[in-house]
């Protein structure tokens, strides 16, 4: 079993930055690709970014490319999402996920955290 716990969300003004963390416990962290998604009220869960188990491959949605950066520290069993130049439309609940293969679909991931709220004010 894998447990994921997100942290780092909060309220920030437009143009500001936040760094989300996702701490993982359970099975070997290195074996899993990790992804970040978000979901706003009334909308589907949206892919943001993913990183391979080694950290050598990363992927980004066009909506966040150039503003968000994903990274991982396997020694600390943690994955991060650095978010810069935040916009009001980035407001959502942010989720991390773990899966055996890297991908952009929610179906690519087997384990999910409970999410952390990010609110960007204009």
N, C-alpha and C positions, 0 to 999 in steps of 0.2 A: 504494500500500500504506500501511496505517496501523499503527503500533506503539503499544501502550499499556503503561505500566508503573505498577503500583500501589505505594504505599509508605504507611507510617504505622501499620501494624498492630502488634499486640503483646499483652501481658498486662496487664489492668487489673482492678481490683476493681469489684464491683457498685456502681453509682452514679457511677462515674467517667466520663471522657470520652476520646475519641480523635478525631483528625482524619486522615482518609485523603486521600491525594492520588493523582491519576492523570495522569501526564505523557504527552502525546501527541506523536508525531513522524510525519512522512510528509506526507500530503495536507493541504490547508488545514483547520485545526481548526474554523474558523468554520462550515464547511459541515455539520457533524455534530451531531446531537443526542447527548447522553451519558446513560448510565444506570449505576446501581449495582445489583448483585445480590449475593446471598450463597448459599452452599451449605454445609450441615452434612452430616456423614457420614451416608450412607444416606437422604438427603433430596434432593428436586428443587431445582434452582436457583430462588431466590425473588427476585422483583422488590422493590426497596426504594424507589428514587427515580429520577427522570429530569428532565433540563433541556433546553430547546430550544436551538437553535444560538445564538440571540440572548441567552439567559438570561432572557427575559421570561416564560416559562412553566415551571412546576415541578410535579411530581407526586410523591405519596408513597403508599406502602402504608399501610394502616391500622395495621399493627403498629409502624411507626416514626414516624407522624405526630406532630408536637409534640416529638419527641426528636432527630430527625435533620434536618439542613439541607444541601441540595445547593447548590453555587455553581460558577461557572466564571470563569476569567480567560483570555480569548482571546488577550491579548497574551503570556501565559506558556504558552499551550497546555496548560492544566492545569484539571482539574475536581476539586472537593473534596467530601468528605462529612464534615460535622461531626456527631459522634455523642455525645450527652449522655445522662445517666441510663441508662447501660448496664446490661443485665441478663444473667444467666448464659445465658438462651436466645438472646442475640445472638451467642453463640459460633459462629463459622463462618469459612469462607474467603470473602473479599469480593472481588468482581470489578467492574471498570469495563468499559463497552462503548460502542462508537460506532456510530451508525446514521444513515441518511438521514432517517428519520422517528422522532419521539418515540413511545414506546410502553412497555407493561409486559410484553410477551412477549419471551422470549429470541429469538424469530424476527424481532423488529423490528430487531435489531442485527447488524451485519456483522463487526465486529472486537471482539476480547476480549483483555484482559490476562491475565497468568498468575495473578493473585490475590495477596492478602495476608491472613495469618491474624490473626484477632481472637479472643482468648480472654478471657472475663469470668469471674472467680472469685467465688464467693459468700462 
